Amino acid sequence: MTAAAGAPLSLRFHAAGEWPDGTVDSAGDLILSPETDAALAAIAAPVSVKAKTSVFRQGDAAASVYLIRSGAMRVAHQLEDGRNQIVAFSWSGDLFGLADHGVYLNSADALTDCDLVEFSRPALKSLFLKEPQLQGDFLVEAIADLRMSQRHLLLVTHQRVTKRLAGFLVECARQPDCYDPKTGVLSLIMDRTDIADYLSTTVETVSRTIGALEEQRLMTRIDLRHVHLDLAGLQAMMVR
């Protein structure tokens, strides 16, 4: 993980879920006041992370909060029995780094080369003391993390694995860096082990379920990392 000296900062916070009118722009990002944007930019540090690099591990001292400018992260939690549960895939505009009692609750690893913005927690706390209204603005961190957890929980509680996988594909198709709506082709940046860990199932079950969705003509494998989706059909399956 290296500092990207001289890189222009762009603080784009993705607005997951529903937000009041006037708080989200046409691209789906939160509208921050010029004062808030400037105050956060003053304490932000651009960082470059190579693919397959760990940003932090579960249980590490929580020194920072991170915003993704480009790329994708895998956020995972190791359960008491040793199993790995992926709780979120974080994308451009997402914040990550949820902490409790001063330590990170999860581990975060780069799936691709990533450009991040790092906010030191001590610097944030100092800023909040000077500008109390910023604390409310920056609650987006907790809100985003909670919404990702809620989205994941709703997905994995489906009894049918076909619905879990369909929901996962629909979720990935919302990412413009991964899905081309003109061709209907989705680029999967994670492998089947990651998908299985996210959906609380096995790699074998993921493979069988992909075959089942292909039989229903809801998706077609192009190669290991690219699939063609019947997005409308997958979305209809989710509500049946």
N, C-alpha and C positions, 0 to 999 in steps of 0.2 A: 504494500500500500504506500503510494508516494504522493507528495503534495504536488499539485499541478500549478506551479508558480506562473502568474501572469494570465491565467485563464479567466475570461470574463465570467462573472457570476450571473446566473439566471435563477432566481428563486421562484420556481413554479411548483405550487402545492396542489396536487390533485384532490378534488373534492369528491370523496366517495360517498355514495348515498344521497339523501335528500337534504338540500340546504335552502334557506329562505331566499326569496327573490332579491336580486341585486347583489348577492354575495358570491356568485359564480359566473365566470365569463363564458363565451360561446365555445371555448375549448374544454370546458369542464374543470377549470382551475379556480381556486379561491381568489377573490379580489381582495388584495391587501392594500391598506392605505399607503401613500408614499412614505409617511413617517415610519410605519411598521416595516416596510420593505427596506428602507435605508438603515434602520436600526439593526435589523437582522443581518443585512449584507455586511455591516461593519464588523460583525463578530464571526462571520462565516469563512471557512477555509476550504478551497477546492481540493479534492483528493482524487487520484486515479487508482483504480484497483483492477488487477488482472483477473481474468476468468479463473475459477477454482481457487481463489484466494479467500482466506477467512478474514472478516472484518473484526469480529469479536466472537468469543465463545460464551456459552451459557455459564453463569456464575462469575464471569470476569467483573471487575469493578467497572461500573457504568460511567465512563468518562465523557461520552459524547452522544449526541443525537445526529442522525444522518438523513439527508435528503438526496434522493436519486435524481440526477440530471439526465443520465442516459444509461441504458443497460438494465439488467434484472438481477435481483438477489433472491436467494432461498433462505427463509427464516424457519428454523427447526428447533424442536424441544426434545431433549432426551428424557424419556420416561424412567420411572424408578426401576422398571424391569430391564432397562438397557435398550429398549426399542427406540427408534428415531421416528418422531412424528413431525412431518413438515406442516407448519401452521399457516404459512403464507408464502406466496411468490410475490415479491414487491417489484414494482415497475417504475418507470420514469414519472416523477412527480409525487411518489410515495415517500413518507417518512418512516424510519424504522429505528429501533433502539429502546423499546419499552423496558423499563427497569422497575425493580421493587427492592426497597431497603438498600439502595446503592449498588445493586448488581444487576446484570442483564438477565432477563427471564429466559431468553432464547439465544441460539447461535445464529450468526448471519454469514453466509458465504456467497461469493459472486458466481452467478451462473455464466455470465458473459463479462467481457471487459466493461467496467463501469466508471462513469464520472460521478462522483458524489460531492455533496457539500457537507462539511462537518461543523457542527455547532457544539462547542465545549459547554458541558453542563454548568460549570462554575461561571463561565461568561454569561450564559443565559440567566442564571440566578441573579447575577450582578445587574444585568440589564433590566430584569423584572423589578428590582428594587428601585431603579431610577425611573422606569416607565411602567408602572403597575398595569396599565391597560394592555400591554403586550402579552401578559400572562394569559389573559383570556383568548387573545388571538392565537397564541401558540398551543392552546389546548387541542388544536388540530392534530398534534402528535398522538395524544391519547385516543382521540376520537377515531383517527385513521386506523390505529392498531386494533382498537376494539371492534371496528366495523369489519376489518379483515378477519378477525377471529370469529365474529358472528357469521360472516359469509361462509367461512370454512365449516363451522359447526352445522349450519343449515345444509350444507352440501353433503357432509359425511353421514348425516342422520337419515338420509334416504336408504331404505332397506334394499332397494334394487341397485346393484352396482352399475347397471346400464344408465340409470338416472344420474348417479354420481359422476360417471365419466362424461355424460352429455353435458352436465352442468359445468364441469371443468373445461371442456372444449369451448363452451359458450363464453365462459369467463376469460379464457385466453384470447378469444376472438375480439374482445373489447380493447385489446392492446394494438394500437396502429402499427407498432414496430414489428408485430408478429403476424398480422392478418391483412391480407389484401382483399377488400370487398369486391373488387372487379373480377378477380379470378376465383374467389372463394377458397384460396389456399392459405392454410395456417402453418407457420413455421414453429415447430416445437423445440424450444431451447433446453428443455429438461429431458432426461431419459426416463425410461419406464420405471426404474426403481424410485425416482423422485415422485413420479405420478402415483405409484402404489403407496408410497409413504404419505402422500398428501391425502389420498382417498381412503386411507386406513384399510388397505387390502393387500393382495400379493401381486407380484409381477406377472405370475401365471394368469391370475384373474383379469388383470388389465389386458393382457394379450387376447384372452378369450372374449372379453367384452368388446374390444376393438373389432374382432371378427364378427360379433353379433351385430354391431352397429353397421358394419359393411354389408351384412346380409340384408339389413333393413334399408340400405342405400342412403344412410344418413351421413356416411363418411366414406372416403376412398383413400387408401394409402398410396402415396406417390413414391416415397422412399422412407427410410427410418425416421427422418426428421420433418417430413412435409406430408400433410394430408389435405384433401379437398373436403370441405364441409357442406352439408345441406343445413345451413344455419337456421333457416326457418323451421325445418323439420326437427332439429335438436331442441329448439326453443319450445316447440309444440309438445315434445315428449316430456319436458319438465313440468308442464301443467296438467298432464293427463293423470 
